[in-house]
Amino acid sequence: MKEVFIERRDEILRIAVKSGNKLTDCFIEEEEQAAYPGQLYKAVVKNIVPAIRSAFLDIGLEKNAYLYLEGKYEKKNIRKGDELIVEVVKEELGDKGAKVTSAFSLPGRYSVLLTDNTDITFSSKISSREYKESALKGIIKPGEIGIKVRTSAEAVSLEALNKEIGELYDVYRETVNKASYMTKAGLLFSDGGVLARVLRDIVEGTTTDIIVDNELDYGLVKAFIKEKSDIGAEVVQYSGHRSIFDAYGIEKELLFLRNRRVKLGCGGYIVIDRTEAMYVIDVNSGKNVNAGRREDTALTTNLEAAESAARQIRVRNLSGIIVVDFIDMSEEINKRKVLDRLRQAFEDDKNKTIIYPFTELGLVQIARRRRGKALQEFMEEECNECKGRGSRLRFQYICMLIKNEILKVDNENRIKDIYIELNEYYQNSVDESLEEFLRLVEGEDKRIYLKYSNEVESFKVEPLLFKRQIESVMQYKVRNSSFSDD
């Protein structure tokens, strides 16, 4: 059983996926003028740097995108001033612009339209020879493009598959035509962002409920489900006072993901650290020590750690190079068992993930495609007080949590006096715009009493119900131009 929760608040879209009541994936998208994976742009080559085999392209945004020229399917002999259609494969990161490819594609639920070949290929997860032979005979494909048949196509008719291929081809022709008459670089096609990708790649036959809190998103999801014969999920429009993530306990789970250490049921634990180049996951036996063979103890811990590491990688949206330092094992059969368990844990992960064999040092390397920011990047920021050696919750995230607490204690909108204690670290952010802070925490129709203190790690919120409570914190009352005491 799979449940999907879609929450859109304050220009942030958050989507959580639970399977068997366990959080398996979380996707976050901020509304901002930036390129994200899946978008197609008309690009103009501004500069070519042979030393790093890259071209830098104007795609109509503040930062130039970059294109590796040595890619197998990239267009060759690109020159300065050339115009081409590119697809974003990695979003902007720091001072670095988006990474793009000239071998652009258009993904659907059952198939992917390809521009780097004209073949019909199949997902590696489709093993049925009979299905492949039937599909090759029945697929209607335009001559100048290629088609990759996705795993989900096996659950629908060839008619549904061909219908989608025709729709993708229409988008392809419209995109090419649009690029031909556009006079400058800019966006050609957007696939709908993270919401469209989740509906396309995550929602499937085992999905039972999709809970949505935004009327427009509710309509889009309903229309999507209606068109897909292989999905029977119920779409529910949430109308509760609190946010979806808070009401369903997802917020608490996300906050727990800030912890470096994750306990295992066997008594061991894993520790997740980030370096400049990669993520490192260290496996420790902890309290899992018994009188049995050391090899057996290592295997038991490593098998559970493999599942836990995979879940943490997915739900935290870790990507790039990930190294797992399992407890040393001497028997090759046990190493194969751990690798098999790790691969199984990634089986339904739609993000491309490659798992390499154990190295001589007993390490397992994982390469995972970057799709969006890691969860930690949305929740945390470098701590200025410790010169970047630590991290704190982002001010915007703190505001969202405070708002959740206000909504929780005031579900009928009757309490007008709210006391907030906030760590001194965030005082400058509030002082920059008190009105914006009140808006973000939905305190515009309240009397807010705000105290800064280092005695709280982040914040705490209390409703003031009695006159003596209000009198005791009167010195912390903030000026609220939006609220009248009358």
N, C-alpha and C positions, 0 to 999 in steps of 0.2 A: 504493500500500500504506500502510495506516494502522495504527499500534500505539497502544494505550492502556495506561498504567501507573498503577495505583491503589495508593497507599501510605497506610496508617493507622498512625500512631505517636504516642504521647504526646498523645492528644486532638487531634491535628492530622491532617486528611485532605488529601493532596496527590495531584493527578491531572495527569499529563503526557500530551500527545498528540504523537506523531511521525508525520510524513508523508514518505515517501521518506527515512527515517532522519534527518530534520531536525525539530528541536523547533518545533512550530507554536503550541501553546497550553499554558498551565499554570494550574491552578485550585487554590486553597488555601482550606480552611475550618477554622476553629478552633471547637471545641465550647464554646460560651458562651451565656449567656442573653441573646440579642439577636435582633432581628428581621432576617430576610434576605429578599431578593426572592423573590416567589412564594408566600410565606405569606399566609394569610387570617386576619383577626382580627375579633372583635366589638369595635367601638369605641364610645366614648361621647364626645360633643363636650363639651370642658371650657371652651373659650374661642374666640371669634371676633375676629380683628383685621382690621377693614375696611381699614385703611391699607395692609396688605400682602396683602390679599385671601386670607387664609389662616385655616384653622381648626386648632386644636390638640386632639388627641384622646387620650384614655386608651385604650391597647390592652393594658393589664395588665402593662406593663413599667415599669422605673424612669423612662425618658424618655418624654414624650408624643410621639406622631407628629404630623406636620403634613400638611395637605391644602390644595392650591391650589384655591380656589373658582372660579377663572376658566377652568378646563379645559373643553374642549368637551363632554366626556361626564360631567363630575362632576354629582352631584346638586345641585339648586339649592334655595334657601330653607332651608338647614341652620341649625338653631338650637341654642343651648346646651342640653345635656341629651339631644339626639337620639341614638338608637342606630342604627348601620349596620354593614354588612359592608365591610371595606376590604382591599385587597391592597397588600402592601409592594412598592414599585417601586425604592426606594433604601434601603440599610441605614443605620444610625446612622453619623455622621461627626463625631468630636470631641464637642463639646457639643450638637450638633444631633441631634434624634431622627430616626427613620425617616420617609421620605417615602412617603405612601400615596395610593391612588386608590379612589374609590367605584365606579368602573367596573371591577370585578374580573373576572378571566378564569381559566380552567383549561386549561393547555396539555397536549396529548398529543403523541405522536410524529407522527401524521398530521393532526391537527386541533387547533383551539383553540376552546373554548367561550367565548362572549362574552356579557356581560350588558348592554352598552350599545346593542344593536340586536337585531333578529330576522332578519337577512339571512344568506344563504349567500354568502361571498366567497372569493376565491382568492389565494394567494401571488402576488406580482408575477412570480415566477420560473416560474410555470406559464403557458406561452404557447399550449398546444394548445387550440384552440377545440372540437375534437371531444371532448377529455377533459372540458372544463368542461360542455358540454351533457349528456354522459352522466352526470356526477356530479350535476348539478342535478336530473336525473330520478330518480336512484337513491338519493340521500341521504335518510335518515329522520331528521328533525329535530323535536324538541319545539317547540311554538309560542312559548314565552316566552323562548327564548334564540336567539342567533346562532351561526353556525359559520364559522370561517375554515379553509379547506383548505390544509394545508401542502404544500410541494414533495415531501416524501417519500411523500405519498399516491399519487402517480402510479405508484409501484413496487409497490403492493399492490392487492388486489381491493376492490371497493365493499363487499363483505361485511366485510372486515377494518376498513375505514373506519367503517362503521356500528356495528360491535361496539365500537370505541373511543369513538364519539360516545355510545353508550348508557352506557358505563362512566363517562365524564365527567359525563353528566347525573345519574347516580346519586350521584356525589360532590357535585354541585351541590345536589341536593335534600337530601342529608344535612347539608350545610353550612348551608343556609338553616334547616332544622329545628333543628339544634343551636343556632344563633344565637337562635332564638325562645324557647328555654327556659333559656339561660344567664342567670344573674342578674347577672353582672358582666363587664367587659371581659376578653378573653383570646384565646388561640390557638384558631382553629376548624379550620384545615387546614394541613398542611405537605406540600409536594410532594416531600420527601425530600432537599432540599438540593442541593449541587453534584454529588453522585454521580448523583442522578436526572436532573438537567439534562444532564449529560454523556452518559448513556445515551440520553436522549431526543433530544438535539440533535446530538451529535458522532458517536456510534457509528452506522455506516451500512454499506452493502454493501461498500465498499472496505476496511473494517476487517478485518484478518486475525488479530490477536492482542490479547487483553486480559489483562494480567498483574496479579494481585491477591495481596496478602500477608495479608489478613484473612479468616478462615473465613466470617464472617457476610456480608461484602461479596461473597465468592466465590459464596455461595449466591444472593444477590440478583441478581448479574450473570448467573449461569447461568439463573435463572428468567426473566429479561428476554429473553435471547437465544432461549430455547426458544419464547417466545410470538411472536417476530417472524420472519415468513417471509422477509423481505427481508435478513436479517443472518445470515451464516454464520461469524462469527468464532469462533476457538477461545479458550476461557477457561482460563487456566493459573493454578494456585495456587502462588505463589512460596514456597519454604521455605528460601531461603538464609540464611546467618548475617548477612550485611550487609543494609542497607536496600535496597529496590528502586531508589531514586533514585541511591544510591551505586554499586550493582552495575552498573547500566546506563549510568553516566556522565552521568546527568541533573543530578546535584548540581553537577558542574563547570560545566555549561552555565548553570545558574542563577546561580552565583557570577560568571560572566563577564558576566551581564546587569547587574551593578552598574556596569559601565564606562559613562561618558558617551559615549565615542567608539566608533564601530563602523566598522571598515574596509570598504571596497568593493573588489571584485575588480579594478576598473579603475584603482585607485590613489587614488581619492577617499575620502571618509569623511563620516559624519554625526555630529552631536553632539546629544545629547538632554538638555534641561534642563527643570526644573520650576519654575514660578513659583507665586504664590498663586492665580492665576486660571486658568492653563492650562499645557499642555506645549508646548515650542518645540523643533522639530527643524531644525537648520541643516545645509544641504548644502554641502560644500566639494569643489573639484576635486582638491586635494592634489597628488599626483604625476601625475595624469592630464593632462599637458600635452604636446601634440604640435604638429607643424608644420601641422596642418590648421586648418580654420576654427574660430574660437572658438565659433560656434553649434553645430557638430558635437560639439565637446568637451563643451559644456554639456548637449546632449541625451543623449549617452552616459552621462555621470555622473548626470543626473537620472533617466533610466530605471532604472538600477540602484539609485539612492537610493530611488525610489518603492517598489520591491519590498522593499528592506531596511527602510525606515521602516514599511511595513505589517506586516512580520513582527515587528519590535520592538514595535510597538503592541499586537499580539495577544499575543505571548508574555509581555510585561510587564504585560498587562491594563491599559493606559492608557485613560483615558476622559475624558469632559467635552469641553472645547475643546482641540484640538490644531492648532497652526499649523506648517506646513512651509515653510521659506524655501529654495526651490529656487534654483539658479544662474540668473541672468537669461537669458532667451531672447527674441528679437525676433519669431520666426516663429510665427504662430498654430497652424499645423499641428503644430509640435513641442510646443506646450503641450497640444494635444489628445492627442498620443501619450503624454505623461507622465500626464495625467489618466486615460486609458484603462488604462495599466499599473497605476496606483494602484487603480483600481476593480476590476481583475481580481484583484489581490492580496487584496482583501477579499471576493471572490465567495462563498467558502464559510465566511465568518465569520458565526456565528449571532448575534452581538451586533449590534444595529442600528447601522449606521454611515452617516453622510451626508457626502459629499465635495462641496465647493463649487468653482466655477470659480476660476481665477487672479484675484487682485485686481489693481488697477492697479499695486500695489507688487511684484507677482510672488510673492505669498504664496498658499498653498492652505490653506483652513480645513477641518478635519475635526471633525464632532460625533459622538461615540461614546457610546452609552448605558453608564452605570455598572452593572456587574454584578460585585459583589464588590470587594475592595480590590485596589489595584495590588500587583504582586509585591513591589515595593520596601518597601511598608508592612509586610509580614510579615517581611522580612529585615533591615530597618534601623531605627534609631532616631536621633533627633537627638543630636549629641554635646554633652554638657554642658560639656566643656572649652573648646569654641570658640563657646559661646553660640548654638548652633543653626545656625551657618554651615556645618557639615559633618555627616556622618553616620557611624555605625558599625554593625556587625552587631549585631542584638538579642542580648541575653544568652541567651534561650531558643534562638535559632538557633545561636549559638556552641556551646551544650551539645549540640545535635543533631549538629553537625559533629564535635565531640570524640568523641561516642559512635560515630559512623561510623568514625573513625580507630582507636579502641580495638577495635572489632569487626573491622576490617581486619587489624590486626597480631595479633589473638588469635582466629583463626577456629575454633580447637579448644578454647578456654576453658582453656588450660593455663598461660598467663602470668599470674602473680599480682602482679607489680610493674610499675606504669606511671608514667612521668614525664610530667607536663603542665606546659608553660610557657605562662602566660596573661598577656596584656597587663594592666598595672596598672589600666586603666580599669574592668575587671570585678571588681576585688577586693571592692568593697562589696557587689555582688550575691551573691558567694559567701559572704561573711561573714554576710549576713542569714540564710542557712540552708545550712550545709555539707551537712547530710543530704540536702536537696533537690537540691543540685548533684550529689552522688554518685549520687542516683537518676536524674537526668536524663542523666548520661553513662554510666549502667550500670556504675558503679565500686564498687558496694556489696560485691562479692565480690573486690575487689582491694586491694592496698596501693598507695595513691595518693601520689605525691610531687608537690607543687604549688608551683611557683615563679612569682612575679609579676615581670614584666619589661617594659620599654618597648622592648626590642630586637626583640621579635616584634610584627608588625602585629596579629595576633589571637591565635593559639595555635600550639603544636606538640605532638605526642604521640610518645613514644618508649617501646618496651618495654625493660625492664631484664632482661637475660638473664644477666649475670655479677655475681658478688659485689662486685667492685671498682666496677662501675657503681652498684650500690645504695648502697655506702658513701660514694660521692662526693656523693650527694644526700640523705643521711639526714636532714639538718637541715630538709628540706622535706616530710618525711612528715606526712600529716594524720591526725587522729584519726578512725578509722572504726569506729563502734560496731557496725556490721553484719558486720565481718570479724574473724575470729579468726586469730591467727598460729599456732595449734596445728595 
